[in-house]
């Protein structure tokens, strides 16, 4: 039953989401809280379409935290493959061990318990509590912030993230009913990801177009500070990190420094990137080379 106390805005988003939601596997009704937690780790800075095959393989191999915790961190890094930002794999492995040690191998429901897990920040904790357990918490990601900025505030571009601003803004829109709140949390994210997109919003398909402050104002252009342009990936240290990690994942032995010299003509750069990988816990230096951590 719809929440009679929900605003027209929240009700319209939730109604739209009921039919428009992408069939992402972690949204299935029978999915465990652990599977939701894994999805939230993988979805950080990564598009859902890229995440799906990795998530499916991960859950098939490690359906519980205990399954993952029983294997070395190197296996988590290998399974992460080229999903990007591999420290997330280390954090997820560490979180699985913490779940076994502190919570009997189960994902806790309490926000403070979730926040105490490795790699779990305010967004992830609220997302797990809301989407895995159905609790009423405001959940705000990049897509949600853009929807609120445009539809509510009339701004083309959302300001930089601010927990002190973003959570109260979402709380003001969130229905009191738990099921309605769940639908609106998920629906606002979906709306920003698929319709109210950053570069090419499809306003003709928007379920809240008639309520949108940005549309009512005539779609004014953003006049605030411009975001920094993303650094070029080709030829960057980040690209070299990925290449080195690929070599380490493929080898089940230490990889000699001389073997890595073919990845880049600048030996000093290779040494610099190797040092950052060791510092981040993604590689271990041994007398005969480098390998993934245990």
C-alpha positions in Angstrom: 0.0 0.0 0.0 1.4 3.5 -0.9 2.5 5.7 2.0 -0.2 8.3 2.4 2.3 10.6 4.1 4.8 10.5 1.2 5.2 13.7 -0.9 4.1 13.7 -4.5 7.7 13.8 -5.5 8.7 10.7 -3.6 5.5 8.9 -4.6 6.1 9.6 -8.3 9.7 8.4 -8.1 8.7 5.2 -6.3 5.9 4.4 -8.7 8.2 4.9 -11.7 10.8 2.7 -10.1 8.4 -0.2 -9.7 8.3 -0.6 -13.5 11.6 1.0 -14.6 14.1 -0.7 -12.2 16.8 -2.6 -14.0 16.9 -6.3 -13.1 20.2 -6.1 -11.3 20.9 -9.4 -9.5 21.6 -7.9 -6.1 18.0 -6.5 -6.1 16.4 -10.0 -6.0 14.2 -10.7 -3.0 16.2 -13.7 -1.8 19.6 -12.1 -1.9 21.5 -12.2 1.4 22.8 -9.2 3.3 26.3 -10.4 2.4 25.5 -10.3 -1.3 24.2 -6.8 -0.9 27.4 -5.8 1.0 29.5 -7.2 -1.8 27.5 -5.3 -4.4 28.0 -2.0 -2.6 31.8 -2.5 -2.4 31.9 -3.3 -6.1 29.6 -0.4 -7.2 31.8 2.2 -5.6 33.0 4.3 -8.6 32.0 1.6 -11.0 29.0 1.2 -13.3 26.5 -1.5 -12.6 26.8 -3.1 -16.0 30.5 -3.8 -15.3 29.9 -5.1 -11.8 27.3 -7.7 -12.7 29.6 -10.5 -14.0 32.2 -9.9 -11.2 29.5 -10.0 -8.6 27.9 -13.1 -9.9 31.3 -14.9 -10.0 32.2 -13.7 -6.5 28.9 -14.8 -4.9 29.1 -18.2 -6.6 32.6 -18.7 -5.2 32.1 -17.1 -1.8 28.4 -17.1 -0.9 29.2 -16.2 2.8 31.7 -14.1 4.6 33.3 -17.2 6.1 33.9 -18.6 2.6 35.9 -15.5 1.6 37.7 -15.2 4.9 39.0 -18.8 4.7 41.1 -17.9 1.6 44.1 -15.6 1.4 43.7 -12.0 0.3 45.6 -12.8 -2.9 42.6 -14.8 -4.1 40.3 -11.9 -3.6 42.6 -9.7 -5.6 42.7 -12.3 -8.4 38.9 -12.6 -8.5 38.7 -8.8 -8.6 40.6 -8.9 -11.9 40.2 -5.6 -13.8 37.2 -4.2 -11.9 39.4 -1.3 -10.8 40.4 0.2 -7.5 41.7 -3.1 -6.2 42.0 -1.9 -2.6 38.3 -2.5 -2.4 39.0 -6.3 -2.8 41.4 -6.1 0.2 38.9 -4.2 2.3 36.1 -6.6 1.4 38.4 -9.6 2.4 39.2 -7.8 5.7 35.6 -7.1 6.3 34.7 -10.7 5.7 37.2 -11.7 8.4 35.8 -9.2 10.8 32.3 -10.5 10.2 33.5 -14.0 11.1 35.4 -12.8 14.2 32.8 -10.3 15.6 29.4 -11.3 14.2 29.4 -15.0 13.7 29.8 -14.7 10.0 26.7 -12.6 9.5 26.3 -9.0 8.3 25.1 -6.8 11.2 22.1 -4.6 10.9 23.2 -1.8 13.2 24.8 1.2 11.5 27.6 1.5 14.0 28.5 -2.2 13.6 28.5 -1.7 9.8 30.7 1.4 10.0 33.2 -0.5 12.1 33.9 -2.9 9.2 36.9 -2.3 7.0 36.1 -0.2 3.9 32.6 0.6 5.0 31.8 4.3 5.1 28.6 6.3 5.9 27.1 5.7 2.4 27.8 1.9 2.3 26.6 1.4 5.9 23.3 3.1 5.2 22.9 1.4 1.8 23.3 -2.1 3.4 21.0 -1.3 6.3 18.4 0.1 3.9 18.6 -2.4 1.0 19.6 -5.6 2.8 17.4 -5.1 5.9 14.7 -2.7 4.8 15.5 -0.1 7.5 14.6 3.5 7.0 17.8 5.5 6.4 18.5 8.3 3.9 20.9 6.8 1.3 22.7 9.4 -1.0 25.0 8.6 -3.9 26.2 10.7 -6.8 23.0 10.0 -8.8 20.7 10.9 -5.9 22.6 14.1 -5.3 22.1 15.1 -8.9 18.4 14.4 -8.8 18.0 16.5 -5.7 20.1 19.3 -7.0 18.1 19.6 -10.2 14.5 18.6 -9.2 14.5 20.2 -5.7 17.2 23.0 -5.8 17.0 23.9 -9.5 20.7 23.6 -10.0 22.1 21.8 -13.1 25.1 20.4 -11.2 25.1 19.0 -7.6 27.6 20.7 -5.3 30.5 18.6 -3.9 29.4 15.8 -1.5 28.6 16.9 2.1 27.2 14.5 4.6 26.0 17.5 6.7 24.0 18.8 3.7 23.1 15.7 1.7 21.6 13.5 4.4 19.2 16.1 5.7 18.1 16.9 2.1 17.3 13.3 1.5 15.7 12.8 4.9 13.3 15.7 4.1 12.1 13.8 1.1 12.1 10.2 2.5 8.7 8.7 3.3 8.1 7.6 6.8 6.9 4.1 5.8 9.9 1.7 5.6 8.8 0.1 2.3 8.1 3.4 0.7 11.4 4.8 1.9 13.2 1.7 0.4 11.5 2.3 -2.9 12.3 6.0 -2.9 16.0 5.5 -2.0 16.4 3.0 -4.8 14.3 4.9 -7.2 16.1 8.2 -6.8 19.4 6.4 -7.5 17.9 4.7 -10.5 16.5 7.9 -11.8 19.8 9.6 -11.7 21.6 6.7 -13.2 19.3 6.1 -16.2 17.3 9.3 -16.8 18.6 12.3 -15.0 22.1 11.6 -16.2 25.0 14.1 -15.9 25.6 14.8 -19.5 22.4 14.0 -21.4 19.3 14.0 -19.1 16.2 12.5 -20.8 13.8 15.0 -19.3 10.9 13.8 -21.6 11.0 10.4 -19.8 11.3 11.8 -16.3 8.5 10.8 -13.9 9.0 14.1 -11.9 9.4 16.5 -14.8 6.3 18.4 -13.8 7.8 18.8 -10.3 11.3 19.7 -11.3 12.6 23.1 -10.3 15.4 23.0 -12.8 13.0 22.4 -15.7 10.6 25.1 -14.3 13.4 27.6 -14.3 14.2 26.9 -18.0 17.2 24.6 -17.4 19.7 27.3 -16.4 23.3 26.4 -17.0 25.7 25.7 -14.1 27.4 28.9 -13.0 29.4 27.6 -10.0 33.0 26.3 -10.0 33.8 23.8 -12.7 34.9 20.3 -11.7 38.5 19.4 -12.3 39.0 17.5 -15.5 39.9 13.9 -14.9 43.5 13.1 -15.3 44.5 11.3 -18.5 44.6 7.6 -18.0 46.8 6.7 -21.0 50.4 6.7 -19.9 49.5 7.5 -16.2 50.8 5.8 -13.1 47.3 4.4 -12.6 47.5 2.6 -15.9 50.9 1.2 -15.0 49.6 0.1 -11.6 46.9 -1.9 -13.4 49.5 -3.5 -15.7 51.7 -4.5 -12.8 48.7 -5.9 -10.8 47.7 -7.9 -13.9 51.2 -9.5 -13.9 51.0 -10.2 -10.2 47.5 -11.7 -10.4 48.6 -14.1 -13.2 51.6 -15.4 -11.3 51.5 -17.7 -8.3 55.1 -16.9 -7.5 57.1 -13.8 -6.9 57.6 -11.8 -10.1 61.2 -10.6 -10.5 61.7 -6.8 -10.9 63.5 -7.6 -14.2 60.3 -9.2 -15.5 58.3 -6.1 -14.9 60.8 -3.9 -16.9 58.9 -4.6 -20.1 55.8 -2.8 -18.8 57.4 0.6 -19.1 60.6 2.1 -20.4 61.1 4.3 -17.3 62.7 2.2 -14.6 62.4 4.9 -12.0 58.6 5.1 -12.7 58.2 1.4 -12.3 60.0 1.5 -8.9 57.8 4.4 -7.8 54.6 2.6 -8.8 55.8 -0.6 -7.1 56.4 1.4 -3.9 52.9 2.7 -4.0 51.5 -0.8 -4.5 53.5 -2.1 -1.5 52.4 0.9 0.6 48.7 0.3 -0.3 49.0 -3.4 0.7 48.4 -4.6 -2.8 51.8 -6.1 -3.3 54.5 -7.6 -1.1 58.2 -7.1 -1.8 60.4 -10.2 -1.4 64.1 -10.9 -2.1 63.2 -12.6 -5.4 60.5 -10.2 -6.6 57.0 -9.0 -5.9 53.8 -10.9 -5.3 50.2 -10.5 -4.1 49.7 -10.3 -0.3 48.7 -13.4 1.6 
